[in-house]
Amino acid sequence: MKKPALACFASLLSCSTMADEYLTFFMAGQSNMDGYGYVSELPSDLVKEQDVMIFHGNGVFDNQDNGGVGKWDKLKPGHGTGFKSDGKSNTLSERFGAELTFTKAIQQQYPDKKIAIIKYAVGGTGLALNTGYSNWHPNFTEGSGLNQYDFALETIKNAYAVSDINGDGMSDTLKPMGIIWMQGEADAHASEASANAYLTNLTTMMNLFRAALRVDDLPVVIGKITDSEMGEEDIMPYIDRVHLAQQLFVESDNCATYMSNSDTYTYGDDPWHYTSESFIQMGKDFALSYKQIAQTCRTFKR
């Protein structure tokens, strides 16, 4: 691998006595992690600002500028597709993702703890080099050699570089708690080769993220991708291979689990993205799956 994920963050993740500890979850993937729910369709209880901190890394395609820059802020609707950050200010969009209901459910699991989210997701991105889209592969060398993996690491690095994330004048500490991953549509769409490589690529990526967050058995929740079967074109001809790879990954990893309730989700006005109602449910389903794996994963058993 060309990029050592661990060394970059060694000094940033070591910390002395801190005022506040935040249980921190890394949410990443492609468009259905980015979020296509409409803020205008949210129920009243989800419109309010939450007492949760979020660092949403600016999402860009491979070799573009400002990937992974961001600014800590209180979580509110607008962290879906179209969100932008220049590192000094965040520009919320009219869309939301699973983060809103995920954090509400996680707060119920840890009622006396502070919660933080680090998010990086870009639509249309694959794990394989040959998907024809921007990719997460750690061996990417085209152009300046900067891809989704680099920008995700930049997001994590930038998030941990801030000592006082809530702006109260006292240092905080981020405790890694889990990785929430929703991705695979691009690999199921692109080619038989990209789908066949998914198990290897997924295993590599999750282990690299665990290394970056410095917890070797950090719990991982893999979201099951689905095919809308809308229209005449078979948009994911290799989805069964990706499903098998996702299942084999969680079966081989004691601290990973499969969130498969996505089979019940509905699609909006395009064949790739879920409805607002389904994004609301997705956050709850990710939180429930996390609760189950945290109870069985040795290090994180509560």
C-alpha positions as a Python dict, from the first residue, in 0.01 Angstrom:
ca = {
    (1, 'M'): (0, 0, 0),
    (2, 'K'): (128, 342, -86),
    (3, 'K'): (-20, 534, 209),
    (4, 'P'): (40, 431, 573),
    (5, 'A'): (-286, 513, 745),
    (6, 'L'): (-166, 480, 1100),
    (7, 'A'): (136, 705, 1135),
    (8, 'C'): (-44, 1017, 1011),
    (9, 'F'): (-267, 1037, 1316),
    (10, 'A'): (-49, 907, 1598),
    (11, 'S'): (16, 1248, 1749),
    (12, 'L'): (-336, 1373, 1684),
    (13, 'L'): (-510, 1086, 1859),
    (14, 'S'): (-294, 1090, 2170),
    (15, 'C'): (-435, 1323, 2429),
    (16, 'S'): (-397, 1425, 2787),
    (17, 'T'): (-669, 1502, 3039),
    (18, 'M'): (-968, 1643, 2853),
    (19, 'A'): (-1280, 1824, 2966),
    (20, 'D'): (-1529, 1636, 2749),
    (21, 'E'): (-1516, 1295, 2587),
    (22, 'Y'): (-1716, 1241, 2268),
    (23, 'L'): (-1811, 894, 2152),
    (24, 'T'): (-1725, 928, 1783),
    (25, 'F'): (-1862, 744, 1481),
    (26, 'F'): (-1718, 756, 1129),
    (27, 'M'): (-1992, 750, 862),
    (28, 'A'): (-1869, 698, 506),
    (29, 'G'): (-1957, 565, 161),
    (30, 'Q'): (-2126, 681, -158),
    (31, 'S'): (-2453, 857, -238),
    (32, 'N'): (-2692, 674, -6),
    (33, 'M'): (-2458, 757, 280),
    (34, 'D'): (-2424, 1113, 155),
    (35, 'G'): (-2802, 1141, 180),
    (36, 'Y'): (-3083, 1226, -62),
    (37, 'G'): (-3367, 1284, 183),
    (38, 'Y'): (-3544, 1620, 158),
    (39, 'V'): (-3518, 1847, 463),
    (40, 'S'): (-3863, 1981, 376),
    (41, 'E'): (-4006, 1632, 438),
    (42, 'L'): (-3860, 1586, 786),
    (43, 'P'): (-4094, 1552, 1086),
    (44, 'S'): (-4079, 1835, 1339),
    (45, 'D'): (-3871, 1641, 1593),
    (46, 'L'): (-3586, 1604, 1340),
    (47, 'V'): (-3577, 1964, 1223),
    (48, 'K'): (-3424, 2089, 1546),
    (49, 'E'): (-3051, 2125, 1604),
    (50, 'Q'): (-2919, 1828, 1801),
    (51, 'D'): (-2678, 1832, 2092),
    (52, 'V'): (-2436, 1633, 1875),
    (53, 'M'): (-2119, 1755, 1704),
    (54, 'I'): (-2045, 1674, 1340),
    (55, 'F'): (-1739, 1717, 1122),
    (56, 'H'): (-1848, 1670, 761),
    (57, 'G'): (-1553, 1655, 524),
    (58, 'N'): (-1601, 1839, 196),
    (59, 'G'): (-1673, 1577, -69),
    (60, 'V'): (-1503, 1605, -409),
    (61, 'F'): (-1414, 1370, -693),
    (62, 'D'): (-1062, 1231, -735),
    (63, 'N'): (-776, 1479, -778),
    (64, 'Q'): (-995, 1781, -702),
    (65, 'D'): (-917, 2049, -443),
    (66, 'N'): (-1040, 2085, -84),
    (67, 'G'): (-1138, 1723, -30),
    (68, 'G'): (-1189, 1648, 339),
    (69, 'V'): (-1178, 2005, 468),
    (70, 'G'): (-1448, 2090, 719),
    (71, 'K'): (-1553, 2259, 1039),
    (72, 'W'): (-1701, 2115, 1357),
    (73, 'D'): (-2060, 2224, 1413),
    (74, 'K'): (-2378, 2120, 1592),
    (75, 'L'): (-2572, 1862, 1392),
    (76, 'K'): (-2875, 1993, 1208),
    (77, 'P'): (-3053, 1901, 882),
    (78, 'G'): (-2857, 1978, 566),
    (79, 'H'): (-2567, 1732, 577),
    (80, 'G'): (-2689, 1547, 268),
    (81, 'T'): (-2587, 1580, -95),
    (82, 'G'): (-2498, 1938, -181),
    (83, 'F'): (-2334, 2012, 155),
    (84, 'K'): (-2013, 2210, 118),
    (85, 'S'): (-1737, 2332, 348),
    (86, 'D'): (-1431, 2547, 295),
    (87, 'G'): (-1294, 2472, 640),
    (88, 'K'): (-1406, 2810, 775),
    (89, 'S'): (-1781, 2780, 730),
    (90, 'N'): (-2027, 2506, 638),
    (91, 'T'): (-2296, 2548, 375),
    (92, 'L'): (-2593, 2324, 450),
    (93, 'S'): (-2795, 2173, 168),
    (94, 'E'): (-3165, 2093, 126),
    (95, 'R'): (-3094, 1722, 177),
    (96, 'F'): (-3017, 1495, 472),
    (97, 'G'): (-2881, 1148, 534),
    (98, 'A'): (-2887, 874, 798),
    (99, 'E'): (-2693, 1085, 1049),
    (100, 'L'): (-3002, 1257, 1194),
    (101, 'T'): (-3182, 948, 1324),
    (102, 'F'): (-2861, 751, 1381),
    (103, 'T'): (-2742, 1003, 1639),
    (104, 'K'): (-3081, 1026, 1811),
    (105, 'A'): (-3086, 649, 1851),
    (106, 'I'): (-2721, 635, 1964),
    (107, 'Q'): (-2796, 899, 2229),
    (108, 'Q'): (-3062, 666, 2366),
    (109, 'Q'): (-2804, 388, 2383),
    (110, 'Y'): (-2555, 616, 2563),
    (111, 'P'): (-2778, 869, 2744),
    (112, 'D'): (-2503, 1011, 2965),
    (113, 'K'): (-2242, 1048, 2690),
    (114, 'K'): (-2160, 1312, 2433),
    (115, 'I'): (-2180, 1204, 2069),
    (116, 'A'): (-1982, 1316, 1763),
    (117, 'I'): (-1997, 1220, 1396),
    (118, 'I'): (-1720, 1235, 1137),
    (119, 'K'): (-1870, 1204, 788),
    (120, 'Y'): (-1725, 1170, 441),
    (121, 'A'): (-1929, 1041, 146),
    (122, 'V'): (-1934, 1104, -228),
    (123, 'G'): (-2188, 967, -474),
    (124, 'G'): (-2089, 731, -754),
    (125, 'T'): (-1763, 619, -595),
    (126, 'G'): (-1635, 262, -607),
    (127, 'L'): (-1383, 59, -411),
    (128, 'A'): (-1223, -82, -725),
    (129, 'L'): (-987, 112, -948),
    (130, 'N'): (-1177, 11, -1262),
    (131, 'T'): (-1533, 121, -1183),
    (132, 'G'): (-1508, 418, -1417),
    (133, 'Y'): (-1585, 656, -1131),
    (134, 'S'): (-1391, 819, -852),
    (135, 'N'): (-1263, 545, -624),
    (136, 'W'): (-1144, 457, -273),
    (137, 'H'): (-859, 224, -371),
    (138, 'P'): (-542, 294, -167),
    (139, 'N'): (-316, 222, -465),
    (140, 'F'): (-464, 495, -683),
    (141, 'T'): (-186, 685, -864),
    (142, 'E'): (-352, 873, -1151),
    (143, 'G'): (-302, 1248, -1173),
    (144, 'S'): (-197, 1382, -834),
    (145, 'G'): (-286, 1046, -679),
    (146, 'L'): (-554, 1187, -449),
    (147, 'N'): (-877, 990, -426),
    (148, 'Q'): (-1162, 915, -189),
    (149, 'Y'): (-941, 721, 50),
    (150, 'D'): (-706, 1020, 79),
    (151, 'F'): (-994, 1261, 133),
    (152, 'A'): (-1149, 1035, 396),
    (153, 'L'): (-815, 1027, 581),
    (154, 'E'): (-792, 1404, 544),
    (155, 'T'): (-1139, 1434, 697),
    (156, 'I'): (-1037, 1222, 996),
    (157, 'K'): (-709, 1411, 1036),
    (158, 'N'): (-879, 1750, 1021),
    (159, 'A'): (-1146, 1643, 1268),
    (160, 'Y'): (-890, 1523, 1522),
    (161, 'A'): (-670, 1829, 1474),
    (162, 'V'): (-928, 2045, 1655),
    (163, 'S'): (-876, 2027, 2031),
    (164, 'D'): (-1194, 2215, 2128),
    (165, 'I'): (-1469, 2088, 1899),
    (166, 'N'): (-1763, 2255, 2072),
    (167, 'G'): (-1600, 2594, 2117),
    (168, 'D'): (-1639, 2617, 2493),
    (169, 'G'): (-1272, 2702, 2549),
    (170, 'M'): (-1180, 2361, 2691),
    (171, 'S'): (-1010, 2070, 2517),
    (172, 'D'): (-1216, 1770, 2414),
    (173, 'T'): (-1127, 1413, 2327),
    (174, 'L'): (-1277, 1195, 2054),
    (175, 'K'): (-1318, 827, 2136),
    (176, 'P'): (-1362, 611, 1822),
    (177, 'M'): (-1668, 389, 1859),
    (178, 'G'): (-1755, 256, 1517),
    (179, 'I'): (-1751, 274, 1137),
    (180, 'I'): (-2082, 297, 951),
    (181, 'W'): (-2039, 212, 581),
    (182, 'M'): (-2296, 241, 299),
    (183, 'Q'): (-2138, 174, -41),
    (184, 'G'): (-2114, -81, -320),
    (185, 'E'): (-2359, 29, -586),
    (186, 'A'): (-2079, 149, -816),
    (187, 'D'): (-1892, -182, -788),
    (188, 'A'): (-2213, -379, -851),
    (189, 'H'): (-2282, -166, -1157),
    (190, 'A'): (-1941, -132, -1322),
    (191, 'S'): (-1814, -480, -1403),
    (192, 'E'): (-1780, -841, -1301),
    (193, 'A'): (-1419, -767, -1207),
    (194, 'S'): (-1508, -484, -969),
    (195, 'A'): (-1775, -696, -801),
    (196, 'N'): (-1541, -996, -772),
    (197, 'A'): (-1279, -776, -605),
    (198, 'Y'): (-1524, -628, -355),
    (199, 'L'): (-1446, -862, -65),
    (200, 'T'): (-1073, -793, -84),
    (201, 'N'): (-1125, -421, -131),
    (202, 'L'): (-1383, -392, 148),
    (203, 'T'): (-1165, -585, 392),
    (204, 'T'): (-866, -367, 309),
    (205, 'M'): (-1061, -44, 341),
    (206, 'M'): (-1219, -126, 677),
    (207, 'N'): (-884, -234, 820),
    (208, 'L'): (-721, 86, 695),
    (209, 'F'): (-993, 296, 857),
    (210, 'R'): (-949, 101, 1181),
    (211, 'A'): (-576, 172, 1161),
    (212, 'A'): (-640, 542, 1100),
    (213, 'L'): (-865, 553, 1406),
    (214, 'R'): (-615, 338, 1599),
    (215, 'V'): (-860, 68, 1711),
    (216, 'D'): (-790, -267, 1546),
    (217, 'D'): (-1127, -421, 1637),
    (218, 'L'): (-1340, -110, 1595),
    (219, 'P'): (-1700, -222, 1527),
    (220, 'V'): (-1808, -193, 1163),
    (221, 'V'): (-2165, -184, 1033),
    (222, 'I'): (-2200, -260, 661),
    (223, 'G'): (-2520, -138, 497),
    (224, 'K'): (-2668, -377, 240),
    (225, 'I'): (-2706, -214, -100),
    (226, 'T'): (-3028, -272, -295),
    (227, 'D'): (-3141, -259, -656),
    (228, 'S'): (-3452, -54, -732),
    (229, 'E'): (-3512, -251, -1054),
    (230, 'M'): (-3661, 68, -1194),
    (231, 'G'): (-3656, 114, -1568),
    (232, 'E'): (-3548, -120, -1844),
    (233, 'E'): (-3174, -118, -1773),
    (234, 'D'): (-3024, -360, -1521),
    (235, 'I'): (-2830, -98, -1327),
    (236, 'M'): (-2660, -343, -1091),
    (237, 'P'): (-2603, -669, -1280),
    (238, 'Y'): (-2341, -785, -1028),
    (239, 'I'): (-2523, -699, -707),
    (240, 'D'): (-2541, -1063, -592),
    (241, 'R'): (-2161, -1081, -594),
    (242, 'V'): (-2134, -764, -386),
    (243, 'H'): (-2397, -897, -144),
    (244, 'L'): (-2198, -1218, -104),
    (245, 'A'): (-1878, -1019, -44),
    (246, 'Q'): (-2048, -807, 222),
    (247, 'Q'): (-2183, -1118, 393),
    (248, 'L'): (-1848, -1296, 384),
    (249, 'F'): (-1677, -991, 531),
    (250, 'V'): (-1905, -971, 834),
    (251, 'E'): (-1896, -1349, 883),
    (252, 'S'): (-1517, -1341, 897),
    (253, 'D'): (-1494, -1042, 1132),
    (254, 'N'): (-1609, -1073, 1492),
    (255, 'C'): (-1658, -698, 1517),
    (256, 'A'): (-1857, -644, 1198),
    (257, 'T'): (-2226, -681, 1122),
    (258, 'Y'): (-2465, -650, 829),
    (259, 'M'): (-2749, -397, 827),
    (260, 'S'): (-2989, -564, 583),
    (261, 'N'): (-3317, -389, 663),
    (262, 'S'): (-3246, -176, 355),
    (263, 'D'): (-3441, -446, 167),
    (264, 'T'): (-3753, -268, 295),
    (265, 'Y'): (-3655, 82, 175),
    (266, 'T'): (-3837, 261, -104),
    (267, 'Y'): (-3696, 468, -389),
    (268, 'G'): (-3774, 823, -491),
    (269, 'D'): (-3780, 970, -840),
    (270, 'D'): (-3458, 802, -958),
    (271, 'P'): (-3340, 439, -953),
    (272, 'W'): (-3041, 497, -722),
    (273, 'H'): (-3159, 689, -415),
    (274, 'Y'): (-3402, 623, -134),
    (275, 'T'): (-3698, 830, -21),
    (276, 'S'): (-3683, 1066, 277),
    (277, 'E'): (-3878, 814, 483),
    (278, 'S'): (-3620, 548, 407),
    (279, 'F'): (-3327, 770, 507),
    (280, 'I'): (-3504, 834, 837),
    (281, 'Q'): (-3537, 459, 887),
    (282, 'M'): (-3178, 394, 775),
    (283, 'G'): (-3031, 588, 1065),
    (284, 'K'): (-3240, 389, 1312),
    (285, 'D'): (-3141, 61, 1149),
    (286, 'F'): (-2770, 148, 1155),
    (287, 'A'): (-2796, 236, 1526),
    (288, 'L'): (-2973, -92, 1607),
    (289, 'S'): (-2715, -293, 1416),
    (290, 'Y'): (-2439, -105, 1595),
    (291, 'K'): (-2597, -180, 1933),
    (292, 'Q'): (-2602, -551, 1851),
    (293, 'I'): (-2240, -571, 1738),
    (294, 'A'): (-2117, -353, 2027),
    (295, 'Q'): (-2271, -604, 2266),
    (296, 'T'): (-2078, -895, 2116),
    (297, 'C'): (-1751, -733, 2008),
    (298, 'R'): (-1510, -802, 2295),
    (299, 'T'): (-1349, -461, 2328),
    (300, 'F'): (-1676, -267, 2296),
    (301, 'K'): (-1906, -494, 2495),
    (302, 'R'): (-2115, -283, 2733),
}
